[in-house]
Amino acid sequence: MKKFFSLILALAMTLSLAACGSSNVSSSGSSTSSSSAASSNTSADAPVTLTAIVAGLTEDSPSGQALKKFADLCNQYSGGSVTIDCFFNTELGSVASCVESTAQGTIDIVSTGTSYFSGYVPAIQVFELPYIFNSYDEAHKTLDGEPGQEIANLFEPTDLKMLCYWESGMRHVTNSRNPIITPDDMSGLKIRTVVSPTQQATWEAFGAIPMALDMGEVFTALQNHTVDAQENTLSSIVSYKMYEVQSYLSLTHHSYTAMPFFINRAKWDSLTEDQQAAIQQASEESRDYERQLNSEGEAECLKALADAGVQIEENPDTEAFAALCGPVYDIFTDSMGSDEYLTMVQNYVAGLR
């Protein structure tokens, strides 16, 4: 049934969004509801089934596991009236097309990196600026606090309603050419990035050559040496098996990737207040679960990469990299027309230190 549904969904997406890729949806994406909750809770609300995807991340990633938990919690808290069909990675098309399809209502719920939402609210890129956060604690408190809410409010006029901020995590650099300790080691390195002016400016500032690619294309590009390097979270580096085509990892901690958790606004408005409350609570509890999985799994990821023969540089000169970020911040503030959002986040983070 799930495979049939996904074929129908893919057809609808093709008709409504020419940029959306075709998909082969695996039955492994099915969500499992909490039978005990369903038997102990009843709801007078009309049943609804929502499609949800963590775009660009695999089912076994922290986000993938959190999405399945989200499905269980939605069923439980709604008394069985909300069912979530879970999809992962590029099962419903490219990352960009999944975001666009959620805005259009072809997909109901999407979570992926902040860059993919910058076309709707450019200010959201403030959270991915290089070295804006020194730790996960700073990032979480900022996103869950006033700055995160301020950015979320900017989406109110759009077709996307933000429920909360999930995460992909702190990002690091892998490559197939040489160890990276200082910015000089990046000179001329062809590195994959997303389509984001600030991210591309970051790698240019570091001396690399940025090349924008969708996540689904990265492994093949690395394998064919179209690009030499990529930057990502440890969980993604492992789940995508980057170690098969990358020899070096440098723990640069150069940026943090939040993954806003969005629902189509018209779909949200069509739900009852009880269903909305159930989805909101489930999204926040699943966010906390995802963050816990991410934290617990990083040491395991490092061990897996070392066991695979990847040479790990644990102490690159992050101060030297951070010193080059001024022009990137300038590009961001110029694009915003002011330094309002950058100052907001910097002041908030300074108060946490």
C-alpha positions in Angstrom: 0.0 0.0 0.0 2.8 2.4 0.9 4.6 1.7 -2.4 1.3 2.4 -4.3 0.8 5.6 -2.3 4.3 6.9 -3.0 3.9 6.2 -6.7 0.7 8.3 -6.8 2.5 11.0 -4.7 5.5 11.1 -7.1 3.1 11.5 -10.1 1.3 14.4 -8.4 4.7 16.0 -7.6 5.8 15.6 -11.2 2.7 17.4 -12.5 2.9 20.2 -9.9 6.7 20.7 -9.8 8.8 20.1 -12.9 12.0 20.2 -10.8 10.9 17.3 -8.6 12.8 14.1 -9.3 11.2 10.7 -9.6 11.3 8.4 -6.6 11.2 4.7 -5.7 9.8 4.6 -2.2 10.9 1.7 0.0 8.4 0.0 2.2 10.9 0.4 5.1 9.8 4.0 5.4 6.5 2.9 7.0 5.8 4.3 10.4 4.7 2.2 13.3 2.0 3.5 15.5 1.8 2.9 19.2 -0.8 0.2 19.6 -1.0 0.6 23.4 -1.8 4.3 23.0 -4.3 3.7 20.2 -6.1 1.2 22.4 -6.2 3.5 25.5 -7.0 6.8 23.7 -9.9 7.6 21.5 -10.6 10.7 19.5 -13.7 12.2 17.9 -11.5 14.0 15.4 -11.7 12.8 11.8 -8.7 10.6 11.0 -5.9 12.2 8.9 -2.8 10.8 7.2 0.2 13.1 6.7 3.3 12.6 4.6 6.5 13.5 6.3 10.1 13.4 5.1 13.6 14.2 6.5 14.9 15.3 3.1 18.6 14.5 2.4 19.0 12.2 5.5 18.8 8.5 5.7 16.4 6.4 7.7 19.1 5.2 10.1 20.3 8.8 10.8 19.3 10.5 14.0 16.8 12.5 12.1 15.4 9.4 10.4 15.0 7.6 13.7 13.4 10.7 15.2 10.9 10.9 12.4 9.7 7.4 13.2 9.4 8.4 16.8 7.4 11.5 15.7 5.0 9.2 13.9 4.4 7.1 17.0 4.0 10.1 19.2 1.5 11.8 16.9 -0.6 8.7 16.8 -0.4 8.4 20.6 -1.1 12.0 21.5 -3.9 12.4 18.9 -5.8 9.4 20.2 -5.2 7.6 16.9 -6.6 10.4 14.6 -3.2 11.4 13.1 -1.2 8.9 11.1 2.2 9.8 9.7 3.7 8.2 6.6 7.5 8.5 6.9 9.9 9.0 4.0 13.6 9.6 4.0 16.5 11.0 2.0 15.5 11.6 -1.6 12.6 9.1 -1.7 10.2 11.8 -2.8 12.6 13.8 -4.9 15.5 16.1 -4.5 15.9 18.0 -1.2 15.0 21.3 -2.8 11.9 19.9 -4.5 10.7 18.3 -1.2 10.8 21.8 0.4 8.9 23.3 -2.5 6.4 20.5 -2.6 5.7 21.0 1.1 5.0 24.7 0.4 2.6 23.6 -2.4 0.9 21.0 -0.2 2.0 17.9 -2.2 4.0 16.9 0.9 2.7 17.7 4.3 5.8 17.9 6.6 9.5 18.4 5.8 12.7 18.8 7.8 16.0 19.6 6.2 18.9 22.1 6.5 18.3 25.9 6.8 19.7 26.8 3.5 16.9 25.1 1.6 14.4 27.5 3.3 16.4 30.7 2.6 14.3 31.4 -0.5 11.4 32.0 1.7 13.1 33.8 4.6 16.8 34.7 3.9 17.4 35.6 7.5 17.3 31.9 8.5 20.9 31.6 7.2 22.1 33.4 10.2 22.1 30.1 12.1 24.5 28.5 9.7 27.1 31.3 9.5 30.6 29.9 10.2 31.7 29.8 13.8 28.5 31.5 15.0 28.2 28.8 17.7 31.0 27.2 19.7 28.9 24.3 21.1 25.7 22.4 20.8 24.5 24.0 24.0 24.8 27.4 22.5 23.0 26.4 19.4 20.1 24.6 21.2 19.5 27.5 23.6 19.5 30.0 20.7 17.2 28.1 18.5 14.8 27.2 21.3 14.9 30.8 22.6 14.0 34.3 21.4 16.2 34.3 18.3 14.8 31.1 17.0 11.3 32.3 17.6 12.0 35.6 15.9 13.1 33.8 12.7 10.2 31.4 12.9 7.8 34.3 13.0 9.2 35.6 9.7 7.6 32.5 8.0 4.1 33.5 9.0 3.2 35.1 5.7 4.5 32.0 3.8 2.9 28.6 3.0 5.2 27.0 5.6 4.6 26.9 9.4 7.6 26.1 11.5 6.9 23.8 14.5 10.4 23.7 16.0 14.1 23.3 15.1 15.5 19.8 14.6 19.2 19.5 13.8 21.8 17.8 11.6 24.6 19.0 13.8 28.1 20.4 13.8 29.8 20.1 10.4 33.3 19.0 9.5 35.4 18.6 6.3 36.3 15.4 4.5 38.5 15.2 1.4 40.5 12.8 -0.8 43.6 15.0 -1.3 45.4 15.8 1.9 45.1 16.4 5.7 43.5 19.8 6.5 45.0 21.6 9.5 45.1 25.3 8.3 43.4 27.3 5.6 46.4 26.8 3.4 45.6 23.1 3.2 42.3 24.0 1.4 43.9 26.0 -1.4 42.2 25.0 -4.7 40.2 22.2 -3.1 37.0 21.5 -5.0 34.3 21.2 -2.3 30.6 20.4 -2.5 28.3 22.9 -1.0 24.5 23.6 -1.1 23.2 26.5 -3.1 23.7 29.2 -0.5 25.6 32.5 -1.1 26.9 32.5 2.5 28.1 28.9 2.4 29.8 29.4 -0.9 31.4 32.6 0.4 32.6 30.7 3.4 34.6 28.2 1.3 35.9 30.9 -1.0 37.2 32.7 2.1 38.9 29.5 3.2 40.6 29.2 -0.2 38.5 26.3 -1.6 36.5 26.1 -4.8 32.8 25.6 -3.8 30.6 23.6 -6.1 26.8 23.4 -5.4 25.3 19.9 -5.5 22.2 18.3 -4.1 22.9 15.8 -1.4 21.8 12.9 -3.5 24.6 13.6 -6.0 27.5 14.0 -3.6 28.8 10.4 -3.3 28.9 9.9 -7.0 30.6 13.3 -7.5 33.3 12.3 -4.9 33.7 8.9 -6.4 34.2 10.4 -9.9 36.5 13.2 -8.5 34.1 15.9 -9.8 34.7 17.3 -6.4 37.6 16.5 -3.9 35.8 17.3 -0.7 32.5 17.7 1.1 31.5 19.1 4.5 28.9 17.5 6.7 27.9 16.1 10.1 29.6 13.0 11.4 26.3 11.0 11.2 25.8 11.9 7.6 29.5 11.1 6.7 28.9 7.7 8.1 25.4 7.0 6.9 26.3 8.0 3.4 29.5 5.9 3.6 31.7 8.9 2.6 34.7 6.9 4.0 34.6 4.7 0.9 35.7 7.7 -1.2 37.3 10.1 1.3 40.6 9.5 3.1 40.8 12.5 5.4 38.5 14.0 8.0 39.2 17.3 9.8 37.1 18.2 12.8 36.7 21.9 11.9 33.4 22.5 13.7 33.0 25.3 11.2 29.2 25.6 11.2 26.1 24.1 12.7 23.1 22.9 10.7 19.7 23.3 12.2 16.9 21.4 10.5 13.6 23.4 10.8 10.6 21.2 11.1 7.8 22.6 8.8 4.3 21.7 8.0 2.2 23.0 5.1 0.3 25.9 6.5 -3.0 25.1 4.8 -2.8 21.5 6.1 -2.1 22.8 9.6 -5.1 25.1 9.4 -7.3 22.2 8.4 -6.5 20.2 11.6 -8.4 20.5 14.8 -6.9 22.2 17.8 -6.3 18.8 19.5 -4.5 17.4 16.4 -2.4 20.6 16.2 -1.4 20.2 19.9 -0.6 16.6 19.4 1.7 17.3 16.4 3.4 20.2 18.1 4.2 18.2 21.2 5.3 15.2 19.2 7.6 17.5 17.1 9.3 18.9 20.2 9.8 15.6 22.0 11.2 14.0 18.8 13.5 17.0 18.4 14.9 16.3 21.9 15.2 12.6 21.1 17.1 13.4 17.8 19.5 15.7 19.6 20.2 13.0 22.2 20.9 10.4 19.4 23.1 12.9 17.7 25.2 13.5 20.8 25.5 9.9 21.8 26.3 8.8 18.3 29.2 11.1 17.5 31.9 9.1 19.3 30.6 5.9 17.6 30.8 7.7 14.2 34.4 8.7 14.9 35.3 5.2 15.8 33.6 3.8 12.7 35.5 6.3 10.5 38.9 5.4 12.1 38.2 1.7 11.7 37.5 2.3 8.0 41.0 3.8 7.7 40.0 7.5 7.6 42.8 9.7 8.8 41.3 12.1 11.4 42.7 15.5 12.3 41.2 16.3 15.7 42.8 19.7 16.3 42.8 21.8 13.1 43.6 25.5 13.6 40.0 26.6 14.0 41.1 30.1 15.1 42.8 30.6 11.7 39.6 29.5 9.9 37.4 31.7 12.1 39.6 34.7 11.4 38.7 34.6 7.7 34.9 34.8 8.3 34.5 38.5 8.4 33.7 38.9 4.7 31.1 36.1 5.0 29.3 38.0 7.7 29.4 41.1 5.6 27.8 39.3 2.7 25.0 38.1 5.0 24.3 41.6 6.5 24.5 43.3 3.1 21.9 40.8 1.7 19.7 41.5 4.7 20.1 45.3 4.4 21.2 45.6 8.0 23.0 43.7 10.7 19.8 43.2 12.8 19.7 39.4 12.7 23.4 38.9 13.0 23.6 41.2 16.0 20.6 39.5 17.6 22.2 36.1 17.5 25.7 37.3 18.4 24.4 39.2 21.5 22.2 36.2 22.6 25.2 33.8 22.2 27.5 36.2 24.1 25.0 36.2 27.0 25.3 32.4 27.2 29.1 32.4 27.4 
